[in-house]
Amino acid sequence: MAAKKARVPYTAGTVASSTVEELAELAEDMLWFQLYRMPQRDHADGFDLVRRAQTAGAQALMITMDVPLRTKRPREVHQGLVLPFRMSPRTVADVLTHPAWLVAYLEHGLPRFSNYKPYVENPATPQKLAAYSNKDHAGGGAFSWEEVARYRDVWKGPLIAKGIQHPQDAEKAVAVGCDGVVVSNHGGRQVEGLAAPADCLPAVVAAVGSRATVLLDSGVRTGLDVVRGLAMGAKACFAGKAFLYGLGAIGGDGAGYVIDLFKEEIRDALRQCGINNIADARKIELRHPGRWTF
Ligand SMILES: Cc1cc2nc3c(=O)[nH]c(=O)nc-3n(C[C@H](O)[C@H](O)[C@H](O)COP(=O)(O)O)c2cc1C
């Protein structure tokens, strides 16, 4: 709803707790969809989900290239987060001492991977949905470029490869028909040692920027980060955890609050650079000593 109000695209994930259809009702024409690999039945489930996203009105499809498996996430281990979600004594204590969480839990129950419901046997319990997801990610492997080409045939709108860091991969994405690439390291959630996307961005822009829309994702926390991304040639930037921090801090209004913060900071950063129009951000003179040359 915050995305729709602010006219900012919102990208729903495959493993979101609401279905793409439910999210489309809230975000309407601001909805994009990002797909994890669903190789079952020769990708029939994946194609079906993508068609559902299209029918629901999603405007763009991002194929997540950088999650061949679910890696160990030490902070999640430390917090006792397991799939399917299980209430530990600590979780129960947390929920009981946060009345808003308690109300949300009583209203919605435990989070579950709702998009997978049609693909598991009825009743679609959180256990079955988590098992379906775990099967995909435990050794399912990464999307191949041939598979991306098959999605190109199914998806009629803009197609974007997400999780690109190397200019040669960006070239491959364009070769199989992608309209854009997202330079991303998945917010550092997959592999600790990956390069910072901001360091790879200039090389990707140089390689495919004239033929494809290059977008930046991961580590974008402030409006200044957005302006820096645009100055380096990204056409737009994504933020993930910034919105979660807003939601965690002030609840349902958090997403709108973070959008307003971004807007204010973007405006300030542009003015500091003597620029009045966001389209001119590319003209900002740039010095980026950390960038990679491939
Ligand atoms: C809770 C959470 C769930 C996510 N789910 C997905 C997903 O389903 N598909 C996907 O491609 N990326 C997913 N991501 C990664 C984000 O799309 C994005 O790449 C990342 O959060 C960007 O980094 P940032 O958090 O530093 O902004 C998720 C991230 C978070 C924090």
The ligand as an SDF file (V2000), in Angstrom:
LIG
                    3D

 31 33  0  0  0  0  0  0  0  0999 V2000
   13.5630  -10.9700    4.6030 C   0  0  0  0  0  0  0  0  0  0  0  0
   14.1130  -10.9530    3.2060 C   0  0  0  0  0  0  0  0  0  0  0  0
   13.5230  -11.7440    2.2370 C   0  0  0  0  0  0  0  0  0  0  0  0
   14.0220  -11.7710    0.9380 C   0  0  0  0  0  0  0  0  0  0  0  0
   13.4140  -12.5530   -0.0080 N   0  0  0  0  0  0  0  0  0  0  0  0
   13.9070  -12.5590   -1.2750 C   0  0  0  0  0  0  0  0  0  0  0  0
   13.2790  -13.3380   -2.3050 C   0  0  0  0  0  0  0  0  0  0  0  0
   12.2720  -14.0130   -2.0840 O   0  0  0  0  0  0  0  0  0  0  0  0
   13.8350  -13.3180   -3.5410 N   0  0  0  0  0  0  0  0  0  0  0  0
   14.9460  -12.5760   -3.8300 C   0  0  0  0  0  0  0  0  0  0  0  0
   15.4140  -12.5710   -4.9630 O   0  0  0  0  0  0  0  0  0  0  0  0
   15.5380  -11.8230   -2.8770 N   0  0  0  0  0  0  0  0  0  0  0  0
   15.0550  -11.8070   -1.6180 C   0  0  0  0  0  0  0  0  0  0  0  0
   15.6710  -11.0410   -0.6640 N   0  0  0  0  0  0  0  0  0  0  0  0
   16.8400  -10.2120   -1.0340 C   0  0  0  0  0  0  0  0  0  0  0  0
   16.3480   -8.8390   -1.4660 C   0  0  0  0  0  0  0  0  0  0  0  0
   15.5480   -8.9280   -2.6230 O   0  0  0  0  0  0  0  0  0  0  0  0
   17.5030   -7.8980   -1.7840 C   0  0  0  0  0  0  0  0  0  0  0  0
   18.3370   -8.4690   -2.7780 O   0  0  0  0  0  0  0  0  0  0  0  0
   18.3470   -7.5370   -0.5680 C   0  0  0  0  0  0  0  0  0  0  0  0
   17.5680   -7.4050    0.5970 O   0  0  0  0  0  0  0  0  0  0  0  0
   19.0390   -6.2330   -0.8810 C   0  0  0  0  0  0  0  0  0  0  0  0
   19.9740   -5.8930    0.1030 O   0  0  0  0  0  0  0  0  0  0  0  0
   19.6700   -4.8810    1.3070 P   0  0  0  0  0  0  0  0  0  0  0  0
   18.8160   -5.6310    2.2650 O   0  0  0  0  0  0  0  0  0  0  0  0
   21.0160   -4.5550    1.8000 O   0  0  0  0  0  0  0  0  0  0  0  0
   18.9370   -3.6850    0.7280 O   0  0  0  0  0  0  0  0  0  0  0  0
   15.1590  -10.9830    0.6260 C   0  0  0  0  0  0  0  0  0  0  0  0
   15.7450  -10.1670    1.6060 C   0  0  0  0  0  0  0  0  0  0  0  0
   15.2380  -10.1460    2.8860 C   0  0  0  0  0  0  0  0  0  0  0  0
   15.9000   -9.2530    3.9250 C   0  0  0  0  0  0  0  0  0  0  0  0
  1  2  1  0
  2  3  1  0
  2 30  2  0
  3  4  2  0
  4  5  1  0
  4 28  1  0
  5  6  2  0
  6  7  1  0
  6 13  1  0
  7  8  2  0
  7  9  1  0
  9 10  1  0
 10 11  2  0
 10 12  1  0
 12 13  2  0
 13 14  1  0
 14 15  1  0
 14 28  1  0
 15 16  1  0
 16 17  1  0
 16 18  1  0
 18 19  1  0
 18 20  1  0
 20 21  1  0
 20 22  1  0
 22 23  1  0
 23 24  1  0
 24 25  2  0
 24 26  1  0
 24 27  1  0
 28 29  2  0
 29 30  1  0
 30 31  1  0
M  END
$$$$
